[in-house]
Amino acid sequence: MAEITITSFRTRDVRFPTSLDKTGSDAMNAAGDYSSAYCILETDSSYTGHGMTFTIGRGNDIVCAAIRHVADRLVGRTLSSLVADWGKTWRHLVNDSQLRWIGPEKGVIHLALGAVVNAVWDLWAKTLGKPVWRIVADMPPEEYVRCIDFRYITDAITPEEAVAMLQKVQASKADRIKEAEESRAVPAYTTSAGWLGYGEEKMKSLLRETLAMGYKYFKLKVGGSVAEDRHRLTIARDVIGYDKGNVLMVDANQVWSVPEAIEYMKQLADFKPWFIEEPTSPDDIMGHKAVRDALRPLGIGVATGEMCQNRVIFKQLIVSGAIDVCQIDACRLGGVNEVLAVLLIANKYNVPIVPHSGGVGLPEYTQHLSTIDYVAVSGKKSVLEYVDHLHEHFLHPSVIRDGYYVTPTEPGYSVEMKAESMDRYSYPGEEGVSWWRSEEARPILDGEKI
């Protein structure tokens, strides 16, 4: 194949009006508009690379502005030079000292980094004719490790340890790849019935529907009030039962202080949740440890990660024993490379990976990451969140069959959006084209002025 050079890039601010029907509503975020800040890499070939990061509305334009600063560092570079030493490339992208000053591997700059890095992986995968998960699955351990910038994490895991760990699962990797190809590698769990703003009948209907589709894991949002949550959890257990192998999880989206989290969850313990997700501030490692220690005798685990912005925070959460479940996010972290680092740390310390996928484009991304973890890193099956909305806007949407993700086979990272969807939901968009210029958008736009 001829050498491919990145010649330019585009950004797109795409927003969906999910606040109108309360999709995505929780105790912290009452009315979000699920949004994608896109990076599209143009080349001197027919290939383009698509990456995005997820927000819930206002501020998506700020991420797009940050993407322009990060992506500019790739213009004029050949694809082969970028992927030949991925760890070096990743450090190059985070080493602009002026950008680091406003976001040293966190915040808006890191969200932008995730979109740009993932766009390079998407481009690379398309040129190789493989899905992203298969690129990593086909890597020998040494190449996997070269994808990672180990700065700040060698006190938790060294490159040498990582290579040795990956070598241990090499012999059986072919069997797990076969299982992935048969779409039996990644069991799904659903959050679709559990949004806090959904009414009782809608909740019951969605629980019954997903149960009939083969789901065994169900997550509900909590944190409004104990009485309301007990009512909603009673409804859920009435539908899914206690003795059928069906698992319930709950998610507070950071709404509590540490003492509040402990006391609140004690009052929900009789519903036997597997874990409480985001019980307190995502930055509070000590707080998560305190909650975990207090809830362990009740059989309730602690999960977090969707707001954890880098491998350093994950290192502290995992090594300190603050969490039972590691919930990596595909684009809050700095793209595939940083995710690969967290997978290694979690595996060393025996913490299962259950990615955060509650947002537009996230299931499309994370199906690759869970497959990578199972096939190439841990060799252990876990579950992956699935939210059943907005998939129709993607060229290659994620699909659930018999309670499992259908393993993606199309080349790329699965987040390329249909051109007509990008145009229709572009913000603020063109008059006569974008939904955001219509009268339907008025309730949201008027609310923004308050």
Disulfide bonds with the S-S distance in Angstrom:
none
